[in-house]
Amino acid sequence: METDKKKSRFGIRLKIKELLNPINLIGLLLGGIAGVIYYLNADTLSGSSPISSSLSFTIIWGALIGFLLADILYQSIKKRHK
């Protein structure tokens, strides 16, 4: 039973380490910056849009999209090199 827990923790750590590669972290950062730029330039500063109504929500959404796009790019590069 104890070895099963160690194996599952080790598997989770490997998955987290794989997700937090430099390409994904750069995508996360660039997405957050894009979120700030969108917030500053958005015409919906009245608060009617749930995404652009708050700077923190806009940064989170931008970072999430940046992370997902970077992960798609990373997975396609990884698949080509196999």
C-alpha positions in Angstrom: 0.0 0.0 0.0 2.8 2.4 0.9 4.6 1.8 -2.4 1.4 2.6 -4.4 1.3 6.0 -2.7 4.9 6.7 -3.4 4.4 5.7 -7.1 1.4 8.0 -7.5 3.1 10.9 -5.9 6.1 10.4 -8.1 3.8 10.2 -11.1 2.1 13.5 -10.1 5.5 15.2 -9.6 6.6 14.1 -13.0 3.4 15.4 -14.6 3.8 18.8 -12.8 7.4 19.0 -13.8 6.5 18.3 -17.5 3.7 20.9 -17.4 6.0 23.5 -15.9 8.6 23.5 -18.7 10.2 26.8 -19.9 8.0 27.0 -23.0 4.8 26.8 -20.9 6.0 29.3 -18.4 6.9 31.8 -21.1 3.4 31.3 -22.6 1.9 31.9 -19.1 3.9 35.1 -18.8 3.2 36.4 -22.3 -0.5 35.5 -21.9 -0.6 37.5 -18.7 1.0 40.5 -20.4 -1.4 40.2 -23.3 -4.3 40.2 -20.7 -3.0 43.5 -19.3 -2.7 45.0 -22.7 -6.3 43.8 -23.6 -7.6 45.3 -20.3 -6.0 48.6 -21.0 -7.2 48.8 -24.6 -10.6 47.2 -24.3 -13.6 49.3 -25.1 -15.7 47.6 -22.4 -14.3 49.3 -19.4 -17.8 49.9 -18.2 -17.8 46.5 -16.6 -20.4 44.8 -18.8 -18.0 42.0 -19.9 -17.2 39.6 -17.1 -13.6 39.0 -18.5 -12.6 42.6 -19.0 -14.5 44.0 -16.0 -11.5 43.3 -13.6 -7.8 43.5 -14.3 -7.1 40.3 -12.3 -9.7 38.3 -14.3 -8.2 39.5 -17.5 -4.7 38.6 -16.5 -5.8 35.1 -15.3 -7.7 34.5 -18.6 -4.8 35.8 -20.7 -2.3 33.7 -18.8 -4.5 30.6 -19.1 -4.9 31.0 -22.8 -1.1 31.7 -23.2 -0.3 28.5 -21.1 -2.7 26.4 -23.2 -1.3 27.6 -26.5 2.2 27.1 -25.4 1.4 23.6 -24.2 -0.1 22.8 -27.6 3.1 24.1 -29.2 5.3 22.2 -26.8 3.4 18.9 -27.3 3.6 19.2 -31.1 7.4 19.9 -31.0 7.9 17.0 -28.6 5.9 14.7 -30.9 8.0 15.7 -34.0 11.2 14.9 -32.3 10.2 11.3 -31.4 
